[in-house]
Amino acid sequence: MDTISSEKISEQMAERLGISALPQKQQEEVADKVTEALLKTIFVETVEHLSQKERDEMSDLMDNDESTPQQMEEFLRDKIDDYDTFLQNIIDNFLNELLEKTK
């Protein structure tokens, strides 16, 4: 299983968006803004992919102060077939749309 990490996402963004030539501070600012938008997109598309029952289960898990990010990831991996590919497709589509808008 090839888990998609935040470092891997950042590398993909820097490469695809061509921001690696910018000064480090500007790279970080751009990456932070793009990452925030990407995380919102991942959340929305993930929720839309789940059934209403699964959404309710996810909501309960999110509302539980004792649940961990690992538990949330396990839940999503259980509910979404080939979760890593699902995430990578969202990332690819997001970056492609972003690049199209900036042409």
N, C-alpha and C positions, 0 to 999 in steps of 0.2 A: 504494500500500500504506500503510495507516494503522497504523503500529506502536503497540502499546499500551505506554506508558512507565510507570515507577513514579510519575511525577508525575500522570499521568492517572488511575491507579488510586487514588492518595491523594485526588485531587479527588472521585472518585466515592464513595469511602468517607465523606469528610467530609460530602458532600451527602446521601447516602442514610442515613447513620447519625445525622445531625443533630448532629455533634460540633463544628461550626464555631463554636457559641456558647460552648464551653468555653474556659478559659484555654489559651494556646498550649502550655504544658508538658503539660497533661492531654490535649490533642489529640494531641500527639506520642506520649504513652504509649499511648493507645488505638490510634492508627494503627499503632504498632510491633507491638503484640500481634495486632491483626487482620491486619496484613500477614504476619506470621510464619505464622499459621494459613492464610491464603490461599495463600501460596507452597507450603506442604505439600500443600494440596488440589490446586493446579495440578500439582505434581510427580506425585502419585498418579494423578490422572486422565489425565495425559499418558502415563505409563508404561502404564496400563491400556489406552490407545487403541492402543498399538504392538503389533506382532506380536512373538513371542519373538525372532526374528532381529533385528528392529529394536531390541528392548530390549538384546540383547547388543551391538549396534553402539553404542548410546547409552552403555552401561556402559564399553565400551572407550574411547570419546571422553572420558567423565568421568574415567577412570583415567589418561589421558594428561596428564602435567603441562604439556605444551606446547600443549594445545588451549585455545581462547579461548571466552569467552561468545558471541562472534559465530559461531564455528564450530558451537556447540551450537544456536544459534538457526537457522542455515542448515540444519542437519541436521533439526531439527523441522519447519521450513517445507517441507522436501523430503518428509518422511514424512506430514505431516498436512495434508490439503486445507484451504484457507482458514484458516490457522493463527490469524490475528487474530480471526476470528469464533469459532473454537474457544475461544480464551482469554477473549474477552468473555463467552461463554456460561457459562464456569466462574465468572467474576467475578460475573456477574449472579445465578447460582444460589446462590453462596456468600453474597452480601449478602442475598438474599431469605430464605435459611434463617436467617441471623443475625438479621435483623429479626423473623422469626416467633418465634424463641426468646426475644427480648427484649420481646415484647408482654406 
